[in-house]
Amino acid sequence: MKIILNADDCGASKRHTDLNLELLSANRISSTSFMVNSGYSETAADLICDRKPDLISRIGLHLNLTTGSPLNERLHGSPLVDAQNHFSDFRERLGTAASLKFVASLRQEIDLQVQWFRERFGRYPAHVDAHNHVFQSSPAALLALLTSTRARYIRYARPVRRYDHDTGHGKRAGMRKVVNRLLRLRFKTPDYFTDIRTLDGRFISEKALAFLGARYRVIEIMCHPYYKDESEYEFLRNENLFDGYAGDFITYDSLDN
């Protein structure tokens, strides 16, 4: 089994960025994904380009359509943003039918976020994923991604999160299969994607890794080093759960092999 251990939210703040880059530099994770529309994104991109340029090939795009400031000014004053013109999570507030009216605007926002990444880092993202798993829960966001002009230059994407390895949770596989099939029409993805924690907060176990290893060739495990009490950072820095798999850590471009 090959593992992509990806840390989300690089660029969201100084602490997010510092912890993610520390773990990436130490090869405690295999990649990170970068948020381009936070108040710290410009500073974080400059820091990486100046001090950590060797890491850029392992950085993906953390598309953000639910928080932060949209790059597409046409979204200002729309139902997708709040009074301060910051994204306001529209998925439940608008519902599927109403949000489908904004596919073109979301598509332009995705194009602008991809272009921002390319201009700052000198290359297209190593992969694409999404803040708050918006492509899993919003048909409008998923359609915008699949029809994005700029996203066609990104070869790899994160599939829908699953917890099949956690016997305490149901699979609810129907919608996930549909979304994954649509994503795989456009992108290459790992065979399976899950969280470093189960839904009730426990860290993934050796037993779970063995379960997945017997069933899948490539899995992605998502983590958030700067999250609440930073316990995921401490786990990744100090625990030896993944040490036996260190030689099996890969980046997204290894999906071609």
N, C-alpha and C positions, 0 to 999 in steps of 0.2 A: 504494500500500500504506500502511495505517495501522499504527502500532506502539504497543503498550502495553509500556513498559519498566518492569517492576515489581521492586522490591527487597524480598526476603523478610526476616523475622526482626526487624522493628522491635519494640522492647519486650523482646527476649530478654536484653539487658544494656545498660549505659550506652553502651558503644562501638557496639554494633549500632544503637542508637537515634540516637546523635549523627551517625554517618556517613549513615544513611538520610535523616534529616531535612535534613542539609546538602545532599545531592544533590537531594532533592525541592524544597527552597527555591530552589535554583539552576536548576531545571528540567532537570537532567541525567538525571533519570528522570521518568516520568509518574505513578507511584503507588508506594505501599509497602503491605505487609500486616503487621498487628500481632498479636503473640503475647500472649495475655491471662493465661497461667498460669505465667509465670516469676517469679522473685523480684524482678524489676525492673519488672514490668508496671505496678503502681500508680504508681510514681514517674514512669515514662515517660508515662503517660496524663496525670498532673497537669502535667508539663512541656509537653506538646503543647497542652493546653487553656489553660494560662496564657500561653505564649509563642508558640505557632504555631497558633492556632485556625483560621486561614485554610487550613491544610493538611488539616483533618479530612475534607473532602469527597473527598479523594484517598487515603484510607486504608481498606484492606480488612481482613478478618479472616483471620489465619493460624491456622486451627484446628490444635490440637496435641493429638493422642491418643497420642503415642509418647514424649514427654519432659515434664518439669515435673510440677507437682502437679495432680491432677484437681480440678475445682471440685465435682464430684459426690462427696460423702462416702460414698455407697453403694459406690463403687469401692474404698474403703480395705479392705485385706485380701483383695481379689480377685486372680485370676491375671493381671489387667492391670497390676498395680503391683508394685513391689519391697517389700522389708522396711521401707523408709522411706516407703511410700505415695506414691512417685513413679512416674509412668508408666514401664513397662518395655516396650520394643518387643515386641509380642505376635504379630506377623504370622507369623514362622517358628516361634516357640517354641510357640504354641498350634495353629497351622494353621487352615484355613478352617472346618472343621466345629465345632471347639471354640469358636472366637471368635464364631460365629454365635449362641451362647447369650447373648452379652453385647450384642446389638443394642440392647435397650431401655436399658441402662445407658449405652452410647455415645451414644444419641440424647439422653438427658437431659444428658449432658456437653456435647454440641454446643449444646443449647438454653441451657445455663447460660453457655457461652462467648459466644454471640451476645448474651444478655441483659447480661452483664458489659460488653461493648463498648458497647451502647446506653446503659446507665446512665452510663458514664464519659464518652462522647463526645457524648451527646445525639442520636444518630441511629443507624440501622442501618448496618452496614459497606457501603462502596462496592462490594465484591465479596467472595467467599470463595475461599480456596485452603487448602492443607493442608501442614503440616510433614511432611517425609519422604515426600511424595506418597502418603499413606496410602490415599486413595480409589482410587488406581490398583491397589494391591496387596492391599487387604483388602475383600472383599465385605461383611463385617460393618460396617466403617466407612462404605462407600458407601451401604449400605441405611439406616444410621442417619442419614446426611445427607439422603437423599432423602425420608425420612419425618419429619424434624425439624419441629416446629411453628414454632419461631422462625426457622429458615432460610428459611421460605416468604416472609419479608419481605425477603430479599436477592434481587435480580434477576439478578445476574451471578456467574459462577463461572469458574474456570480449568479448561480441558480437560486431557486427558492429554498428557504431554510426548512429543514426537516428535523424531526426528533424520533425517527424510527428506532434508534438505539436505546431510547429511554422508555422502558416498559410502562412507566407511570402516565404516559400521555398517548392519546389516540393519534392515528396517522393523518386522518383528514386529507387523503392524498389526491382527491379528484381535481380540485382547482390547482394545486401545485403542479400536477402533471401537465395540465393545459398551459400554464404559464411557462414551465420549463421547456415544453415543446416549441412554444413560440420564440423563446429566447434562443434556443438552439438552431432555429432557422437562420439566425443572424450572427450568433457568436458561438465560439467554443467555450464550454463550461466544464468545471469539475463534475464528477459523477454524483457527488453528494455534498451538501453544504449544511453545516450546523453551527451551534454556538459552543464556546468553551465551557458554558454553564448549561445545565438543564433548566427547564422553565421554573423549577422551584429553587433555583439558586445554587445547586451543587455543581462543583467542577466536574468536567468530564473525567471518566475513570479509565483505568487500564482495561477493564472488562469491556467497556463501550468501544474503545479503540480496537480491541481484538474482534469484536462483533462487526465493526465497520470494515476492518481489514480483510475479513473473510468474504465480504460481499462487493466491495468497490475497489477500483484501481486507483482513483484519485479522489480525495476528499478535501474540502476546505473547511477550516475551523476559524470562526470569527472571534476576535477578542477586542476589549476596550480597556487598554491599560489605565487611562484616566477616567475612572467611572466610580462615582460615589466615594468609597473608601480606598481606592487604588489597590484593592485586593487582587485584581487580575494582574496588575503590574508586578506585585510581590510574588504571586504564583508563578508567573512566567520567568521572573528573574531568579527565583530560588528553588522552585520545585524541579524534580528530575523526571517528571512523568514523560516528557517528550524527549529526554536525552537518548533513549534507545532508538528514536526515530530521526535523530539529527541528520543522518546521512540520507534520509528520505524526504527532507524538506525540499520543496521545489517552488519555483515561481510560475506564474501563469504561462509564460512562453514555452515552458516544458510540456504543455498539453499537446504540442505538435509532435512530440517524440513518441 
